[in-house]
Amino acid sequence: MKLTTLALISSGISVLQIVIGALIGLGYDLLILHGVVGAVLLVLSIIFAMSTKGVERRMSLGNAFLVIANGIIGAHLNSFLLIVHLIFALGVLSNFSVMYGMERGKS
């Protein structure tokens, strides 16, 4: 699979993850799905990190850290921590989007 496709898919899954999180906030019982999608994002970050080098590798490792930190923070139902959780999720999305642009610019 090309890295541009992988980055685009990862960005889409990040958006899906944020939507699922918003639905959880509205009272829907989707916590298991939210955790599974988070694990998929972690795997995609690691695959991307192994497939690239330089700045993109560091961004991918940063994404892996953000996903792990998000999993820890998201387990606590504190309003402030949930806002931090959302900000970290937006960071993962923006990193994947930037990596998509970087890969797209190379080709």
Secondary structure, DSSP 8 states (H G I E B T S, - for coil): --HHHHHHHHHHHHHHHHHHHHHHHTT---HHHHHHHHHHHHHHHHHHHHH--THHHHHHHHHHHHHHHHHHHHTS--HHHHHHHHHHHHHHHHHHHHHHHHHHHH-
